[in-house]
Amino acid sequence: MMPAPIEGRGYRLEFEFHPPLLTVHLRGVVSPEANLAVTTEYWQQIARTVREVGAEQLLVLDELPGEVMSDDDLLRFFDSLAGLGLEKVQIAYVEARLDQVPRIEYAQLLAQERGYQVRAFANEPEARLWLRYGGA
């Protein structure tokens, strides 16, 4: 069963599920003033889909053109994800914008401090390699 795409406020989630891996293509444009709310919304959708299909691994391919949230918003964002089950999943996150990789790496550290098994990547092949051989 392939999960249906999800349309949200400025984003679209497209899924591929090949157990144990759920791949999410994240596309669209999110306005800067809605970044925290919309990012929280689509991650809640992703978490729900992870639970529904029983994925043990998650590959997020972020193709959104926007900026990474501020430090304060990142803290609020991670607080909003607590208890959704993503702590049990190995997560590889690919940021399409190379200029955003340092901010994504900072977000990775915040997530790891909260118990997430997550790693950020600048390209999909490295992310898939880590999921296959470098995780738990």
Z-matrix of the N, CA and C atoms (Angstrom, degrees):
N
C 1 1.449
C 2 1.526 1 110.10
N 3 1.318 2 116.43 1 123.99
C 4 1.456 3 121.74 2 177.01
C 5 1.520 4 107.84 3 -96.78
N 6 1.333 5 117.64 4 123.43
C 7 1.473 6 119.41 5 178.47
C 8 1.530 7 110.89 6 -61.34
N 9 1.320 8 115.41 7 142.94
C 10 1.467 9 121.40 8 179.40
C 11 1.526 10 110.04 9 -70.23
N 12 1.335 11 117.11 10 148.56
C 13 1.467 12 119.84 11 174.53
C 14 1.523 13 110.75 12 -60.03
N 15 1.316 14 115.28 13 153.08
C 16 1.455 15 121.72 14 178.44
C 17 1.516 16 108.31 15 -121.77
N 18 1.327 17 115.93 16 126.59
C 19 1.461 18 122.69 17 175.89
C 20 1.515 19 108.31 18 -100.23
N 21 1.330 20 116.98 19 133.07
C 22 1.446 21 120.71 20 178.33
C 23 1.519 22 110.82 21 -132.50
N 24 1.313 23 115.37 22 -163.91
C 25 1.467 24 121.50 23 -178.43
C 26 1.531 25 110.43 24 -74.42
N 27 1.323 26 116.16 25 85.37
C 28 1.452 27 120.92 26 177.88
C 29 1.513 28 114.22 27 90.65
N 30 1.307 29 118.49 28 7.35
C 31 1.467 30 120.47 29 -179.90
C 32 1.530 31 110.45 30 -139.25
N 33 1.320 32 113.98 31 163.02
C 34 1.455 33 122.38 32 173.93
C 35 1.517 34 107.35 33 -139.10
N 36 1.331 35 116.64 34 130.41
C 37 1.458 36 123.01 35 175.54
C 38 1.517 37 108.22 36 -106.59
N 39 1.323 38 116.11 37 125.35
C 40 1.462 39 121.44 38 175.83
C 41 1.522 40 106.75 39 -119.06
N 42 1.328 41 116.33 40 133.72
C 43 1.455 42 121.62 41 -171.89
C 44 1.521 43 112.70 42 -115.86
N 45 1.309 44 114.45 43 148.45
C 46 1.469 45 122.99 44 167.42
C 47 1.519 46 105.42 45 -133.18
N 48 1.317 47 117.57 46 131.05
C 49 1.461 48 120.19 47 179.40
C 50 1.516 49 109.90 48 -124.86
N 51 1.310 50 114.35 49 116.14
C 52 1.458 51 123.12 50 173.75
C 53 1.522 52 104.91 51 -129.64
N 54 1.349 53 115.96 52 96.14
C 55 1.467 54 119.91 53 -171.98
C 56 1.525 55 112.30 54 -46.88
N 57 1.317 56 114.94 55 135.00
C 58 1.466 57 129.91 56 8.62
C 59 1.542 58 113.26 57 -93.89
N 60 1.351 59 117.53 58 9.45
C 61 1.466 60 121.89 59 -169.78
C 62 1.526 61 113.03 60 -100.21
N 63 1.340 62 115.17 61 125.85
C 64 1.452 63 122.02 62 169.89
C 65 1.525 64 107.37 63 -103.78
N 66 1.327 65 116.51 64 122.93
C 67 1.459 66 122.02 65 176.41
C 68 1.520 67 107.89 66 -105.00
N 69 1.338 68 115.23 67 134.35
C 70 1.457 69 121.63 68 -179.74
C 71 1.521 70 108.54 69 -122.20
N 72 1.328 71 116.47 70 122.97
C 73 1.461 72 122.34 71 171.72
C 74 1.522 73 106.27 72 -95.81
N 75 1.324 74 116.36 73 120.15
C 76 1.459 75 122.92 74 -177.45
C 77 1.515 76 107.88 75 -108.12
N 78 1.349 77 115.36 76 114.17
C 79 1.460 78 121.10 77 -176.24
C 80 1.518 79 110.39 78 -128.78
N 81 1.323 80 115.76 79 160.87
C 82 1.455 81 120.82 80 175.42
C 83 1.508 82 111.69 81 128.80
N 84 1.330 83 115.37 82 -162.64
C 85 1.459 84 122.94 83 177.75
C 86 1.528 85 107.01 84 -142.63
N 87 1.325 86 115.63 85 124.22
C 88 1.457 87 121.44 86 -179.82
C 89 1.523 88 107.70 87 -114.13
N 90 1.320 89 116.73 88 130.75
C 91 1.460 90 120.10 89 -179.90
C 92 1.529 91 110.03 90 -68.61
N 93 1.325 92 117.05 91 145.29
C 94 1.471 93 120.40 92 -178.19
C 95 1.527 94 113.35 93 -56.04
N 96 1.322 95 117.84 94 -38.47
C 97 1.465 96 119.61 95 -177.61
C 98 1.531 97 112.55 96 -71.40
N 99 1.327 98 117.79 97 -17.16
C 100 1.470 99 121.77 98 178.94
C 101 1.526 100 112.27 99 -104.64
N 102 1.314 101 117.62 100 5.45
C 103 1.458 102 121.68 101 -171.64
C 104 1.527 103 113.01 102 -54.70
N 105 1.326 104 118.35 103 -52.27
C 106 1.467 105 120.88 104 -178.32
C 107 1.521 106 111.34 105 -60.79
N 108 1.307 107 117.54 106 -50.53
C 109 1.468 108 120.77 107 -177.00
C 110 1.518 109 111.88 108 -63.26
N 111 1.316 110 116.93 109 -44.30
C 112 1.458 111 120.37 110 -176.92
C 113 1.530 112 110.65 111 -72.37
N 114 1.320 113 117.45 112 -41.10
C 115 1.465 114 120.04 113 177.83
C 116 1.525 115 110.41 114 -61.22
N 117 1.322 116 116.70 115 -43.16
C 118 1.463 117 120.80 116 176.75
C 119 1.522 118 110.25 117 -60.02
N 120 1.323 119 116.46 118 -43.47
C 121 1.464 120 121.16 119 -179.28
C 122 1.526 121 111.55 120 -60.89
N 123 1.327 122 117.49 121 -48.77
C 124 1.467 123 116.92 122 -176.19
C 125 1.517 124 112.14 123 -73.07
N 126 1.315 125 118.36 124 -29.57
C 127 1.473 126 118.86 125 174.91
C 128 1.525 127 111.03 126 -69.86
N 129 1.305 128 118.50 127 -33.25
C 130 1.464 129 120.49 128 174.29
C 131 1.526 130 110.09 129 -65.07
N 132 1.329 131 116.80 130 -38.57
C 133 1.470 132 121.09 131 175.71
C 134 1.528 133 110.76 132 -64.29
N 135 1.326 134 116.34 133 -42.61
C 136 1.465 135 120.50 134 178.21
C 137 1.524 136 109.79 135 -61.82
N 138 1.337 137 117.57 136 -46.53
C 139 1.472 138 121.52 137 -179.56
C 140 1.528 139 110.51 138 -59.62
N 141 1.331 140 116.75 139 -42.66
C 142 1.466 141 120.51 140 178.84
C 143 1.533 142 110.78 141 -60.89
N 144 1.327 143 116.55 142 -42.83
C 145 1.462 144 120.66 143 -179.44
C 146 1.526 145 110.45 144 -67.45
N 147 1.322 146 117.60 145 -39.80
C 148 1.473 147 121.18 146 175.77
C 149 1.525 148 109.70 147 -55.24
N 150 1.330 149 116.85 148 -47.56
C 151 1.473 150 121.22 149 -179.93
C 152 1.527 151 111.29 150 -64.87
N 153 1.333 152 116.77 151 -43.52
C 154 1.466 153 120.59 152 -176.90
C 155 1.519 154 113.01 153 -61.77
N 156 1.343 155 116.68 154 -40.53
C 157 1.467 156 119.15 155 -177.50
C 158 1.523 157 112.37 156 -91.94
N 159 1.333 158 117.59 157 -12.50
C 160 1.459 159 120.99 158 -179.14
C 161 1.515 160 113.64 159 76.39
N 162 1.320 161 117.44 160 31.97
C 163 1.468 162 121.27 161 -179.34
C 164 1.525 163 110.75 162 -68.16
N 165 1.311 164 115.43 163 143.36
C 166 1.465 165 122.26 164 175.24
C 167 1.521 166 111.22 165 -105.26
N 168 1.334 167 115.75 166 -16.70
C 169 1.459 168 122.24 167 178.85
C 170 1.521 169 108.30 168 -132.18
N 171 1.340 170 114.39 169 150.19
C 172 1.454 171 120.61 170 -178.79
C 173 1.523 172 108.80 171 -136.78
N 174 1.323 173 115.81 172 127.62
C 175 1.453 174 122.57 173 174.86
C 176 1.519 175 107.12 174 -116.75
N 177 1.340 176 116.52 175 115.45
C 178 1.456 177 121.52 176 179.87
C 179 1.521 178 108.26 177 -106.73
N 180 1.324 179 116.39 178 120.64
C 181 1.456 180 123.24 179 178.27
C 182 1.519 181 107.34 180 -105.01
N 183 1.324 182 116.02 181 97.14
C 184 1.458 183 122.98 182 -173.86
C 185 1.519 184 109.58 183 -86.88
N 186 1.330 185 115.93 184 111.35
C 187 1.456 186 121.71 185 178.92
C 188 1.520 187 111.54 186 -109.79
N 189 1.337 188 117.02 187 13.37
C 190 1.463 189 120.53 188 178.50
C 191 1.526 190 110.08 189 -70.97
N 192 1.322 191 118.03 190 140.48
C 193 1.456 192 120.80 191 -177.21
C 194 1.522 193 114.84 192 -83.93
N 195 1.309 194 119.07 193 -6.46
C 196 1.460 195 121.60 194 -172.49
C 197 1.521 196 114.86 195 -76.30
N 198 1.336 197 113.00 196 178.92
C 199 1.462 198 122.23 197 -179.28
C 200 1.529 199 110.27 198 -87.70
N 201 1.327 200 115.41 199 155.33
C 202 1.457 201 121.38 200 173.26
C 203 1.528 202 107.73 201 -72.25
N 204 1.315 203 116.18 202 147.51
C 205 1.466 204 122.23 203 -177.68
C 206 1.524 205 112.64 204 -60.67
N 207 1.328 206 114.76 205 162.95
C 208 1.465 207 121.77 206 174.15
C 209 1.529 208 109.35 207 -66.71
N 210 1.322 209 116.53 208 166.04
C 211 1.461 210 120.79 209 179.12
C 212 1.525 211 111.46 210 -57.96
N 213 1.337 212 117.66 211 -46.00
C 214 1.459 213 121.05 212 -179.52
C 215 1.523 214 111.48 213 -62.67
N 216 1.331 215 116.74 214 -42.18
C 217 1.460 216 119.77 215 178.69
C 218 1.525 217 111.59 216 -66.94
N 219 1.330 218 117.55 217 -35.80
C 220 1.467 219 119.78 218 176.43
C 221 1.525 220 110.85 219 -61.16
N 222 1.328 221 117.06 220 -41.91
C 223 1.463 222 120.01 221 178.36
C 224 1.526 223 110.83 222 -63.07
N 225 1.326 224 117.45 223 -44.40
C 226 1.466 225 121.10 224 177.35
C 227 1.534 226 110.80 225 -62.94
N 228 1.328 227 116.19 226 -39.46
C 229 1.458 228 121.19 227 179.38
C 230 1.528 229 111.00 228 -60.25
N 231 1.329 230 116.88 229 -50.04
C 232 1.465 231 119.13 230 -178.68
C 233 1.518 232 111.70 231 -65.84
N 234 1.309 233 117.68 232 -34.56
C 235 1.467 234 120.31 233 175.02
C 236 1.525 235 110.79 234 -60.60
N 237 1.336 236 116.66 235 -37.27
C 238 1.468 237 120.82 236 -177.55
C 239 1.532 238 112.15 237 -71.87
N 240 1.331 239 118.41 238 -19.76
C 241 1.467 240 121.30 239 -178.75
C 242 1.521 241 113.15 240 -91.03
N 243 1.319 242 117.21 241 -10.99
C 244 1.466 243 120.85 242 -176.18
C 245 1.529 244 110.28 243 -55.97
N 246 1.315 245 114.95 244 132.44
C 247 1.457 246 120.75 245 175.53
C 248 1.513 247 116.45 246 83.44
N 249 1.333 248 118.04 247 4.94
C 250 1.467 249 120.02 248 -179.62
C 251 1.529 250 113.08 249 -87.29
N 252 1.328 251 117.16 250 -2.57
C 253 1.457 252 120.73 251 176.61
C 254 1.508 253 115.23 252 97.82
N 255 1.315 254 118.11 253 -5.63
C 256 1.465 255 119.52 254 -179.36
C 257 1.523 256 112.38 255 -69.04
N 258 1.337 257 116.91 256 -16.97
C 259 1.461 258 120.54 257 177.88
C 260 1.534 259 111.46 258 -65.13
N 261 1.332 260 117.10 259 -19.80
C 262 1.461 261 122.46 260 -176.57
C 263 1.528 262 112.71 261 -93.36
N 264 1.328 263 116.71 262 -0.23
C 265 1.460 264 121.80 263 -172.43
C 266 1.531 265 110.06 264 -115.43
N 267 1.322 266 116.37 265 139.61
C 268 1.459 267 121.64 266 173.64
C 269 1.532 268 107.26 267 -79.62
N 270 1.350 269 116.51 268 121.16
C 271 1.463 270 121.18 269 -171.91
C 272 1.524 271 110.78 270 -118.63
N 273 1.335 272 115.42 271 125.11
C 274 1.468 273 121.86 272 171.35
C 275 1.520 274 106.65 273 -112.00
N 276 1.321 275 115.44 274 129.94
C 277 1.458 276 121.67 275 -175.49
C 278 1.527 277 108.67 276 -120.76
N 279 1.332 278 117.08 277 121.09
C 280 1.461 279 121.92 278 -178.78
C 281 1.527 280 108.64 279 -108.23
N 282 1.315 281 115.16 280 119.33
C 283 1.466 282 122.94 281 178.82
C 284 1.520 283 108.52 282 -96.52
N 285 1.332 284 117.09 283 119.58
C 286 1.466 285 121.56 284 -177.74
C 287 1.526 286 112.33 285 -70.96
N 288 1.334 287 116.92 286 -29.64
C 289 1.466 288 120.47 287 -177.66
C 290 1.524 289 109.58 288 -90.44
N 291 1.299 290 116.01 289 108.12
C 292 1.462 291 120.10 290 -177.56
C 293 1.523 292 112.74 291 -60.81
N 294 1.341 293 117.79 292 -30.08
C 295 1.460 294 119.93 293 179.02
C 296 1.528 295 112.05 294 -68.48
N 297 1.340 296 117.49 295 -15.82
C 298 1.462 297 121.58 296 -179.90
C 299 1.533 298 113.37 297 -94.96
N 300 1.330 299 117.82 298 -6.60
C 301 1.464 300 121.15 299 -175.16
C 302 1.531 301 112.25 300 -57.68
N 303 1.342 302 120.92 301 -43.08
C 304 1.480 303 118.11 302 177.92
C 305 1.535 304 112.84 303 -58.66
N 306 1.326 305 118.22 304 -39.32
C 307 1.471 306 120.85 305 178.23
C 308 1.526 307 110.92 306 -68.41
N 309 1.319 308 116.44 307 -37.57
C 310 1.462 309 120.51 308 177.86
C 311 1.525 310 109.89 309 -66.53
N 312 1.322 311 117.16 310 -37.73
C 313 1.464 312 119.84 311 177.15
C 314 1.527 313 110.82 312 -64.48
N 315 1.327 314 117.63 313 -36.29
C 316 1.457 315 121.05 314 174.97
C 317 1.531 316 110.07 315 -64.31
N 318 1.327 317 116.89 316 -44.17
C 319 1.464 318 120.57 317 177.22
C 320 1.528 319 110.33 318 -61.24
N 321 1.323 320 116.66 319 -37.23
C 322 1.465 321 121.03 320 177.13
C 323 1.525 322 110.34 321 -58.79
N 324 1.321 323 117.17 322 -45.49
C 325 1.468 324 120.65 323 179.48
C 326 1.527 325 111.13 324 -61.97
N 327 1.327 326 117.43 325 -42.89
C 328 1.461 327 120.59 326 177.35
C 329 1.534 328 110.70 327 -60.23
N 330 1.321 329 116.31 328 -41.93
C 331 1.465 330 120.73 329 -179.94
C 332 1.529 331 110.95 330 -66.03
N 333 1.318 332 116.72 331 -43.03
C 334 1.465 333 120.34 332 -179.95
C 335 1.527 334 110.69 333 -63.65
N 336 1.319 335 117.59 334 -36.74
C 337 1.466 336 121.23 335 176.68
C 338 1.524 337 111.31 336 -61.46
N 339 1.323 338 116.73 337 -25.33
C 340 1.466 339 121.88 338 -179.34
C 341 1.529 340 112.20 339 -96.04
N 342 1.316 341 117.06 340 7.95
C 343 1.459 342 120.63 341 174.18
C 344 1.511 343 116.68 342 95.97
N 345 1.324 344 117.71 343 5.80
C 346 1.463 345 119.80 344 178.26
C 347 1.522 346 109.76 345 -81.05
N 348 1.333 347 115.20 346 140.51
C 349 1.452 348 120.92 347 173.50
C 350 1.527 349 106.45 348 -94.79
N 351 1.342 350 114.84 349 88.91
C 352 1.458 351 120.73 350 -171.76
C 353 1.517 352 109.65 351 -134.92
N 354 1.318 353 114.27 352 149.48
C 355 1.459 354 119.72 353 174.59
C 356 1.527 355 108.07 354 -146.01
N 357 1.332 356 114.65 355 138.48
C 358 1.464 357 121.20 356 179.68
C 359 1.523 358 109.92 357 -96.39
N 360 1.324 359 114.95 358 146.38
C 361 1.462 360 121.57 359 -178.69
C 362 1.519 361 109.78 360 -138.24
N 363 1.334 362 114.91 361 156.97
C 364 1.458 363 121.35 362 176.24
C 365 1.531 364 111.51 363 -94.48
N 366 1.358 365 117.19 364 -8.88
C 367 1.464 366 118.78 365 178.62
C 368 1.531 367 110.93 366 -151.26
N 369 1.302 368 114.70 367 155.30
C 370 1.460 369 122.02 368 -175.80
C 371 1.525 370 114.28 369 -67.46
N 372 1.349 371 120.39 370 -42.36
C 373 1.470 372 118.62 371 -179.39
C 374 1.536 373 113.41 372 -58.10
N 375 1.333 374 117.36 373 -40.92
C 376 1.470 375 119.67 374 178.63
C 377 1.520 376 110.81 375 -66.57
N 378 1.320 377 117.04 376 -38.29
C 379 1.463 378 120.91 377 178.63
C 380 1.526 379 110.57 378 -62.99
N 381 1.329 380 116.22 379 -45.16
C 382 1.471 381 119.82 380 179.89
C 383 1.530 382 111.19 381 -64.84
N 384 1.320 383 116.94 382 -37.00
C 385 1.463 384 120.89 383 178.08
C 386 1.527 385 110.12 384 -62.68
N 387 1.334 386 117.17 385 -45.04
C 388 1.452 387 120.92 386 178.32
C 389 1.532 388 111.64 387 -62.62
N 390 1.328 389 116.48 388 -42.18
C 391 1.454 390 119.59 389 178.29
C 392 1.520 391 111.43 390 -61.73
N 393 1.306 392 116.45 391 -37.62
C 394 1.456 393 120.22 392 -177.44
C 395 1.523 394 112.53 393 -76.88
N 396 1.341 395 117.08 394 -41.43
C 397 1.474 396 119.05 395 -170.76
C 398 1.524 397 115.64 396 -122.71
N 399 1.331 398 117.80 397 -19.06
C 400 1.450 399 118.01 398 -170.44
C 401 1.496 400 116.25 399 -105.88
N 402 1.308 401 117.62 400 1.93
C 403 1.462 402 119.46 401 -175.66
C 404 1.499 403 112.58 402 -91.27
N 405 1.315 404 114.41 403 -154.86
C 406 1.458 405 123.41 404 -177.31
C 407 1.481 406 110.15 405 -56.43
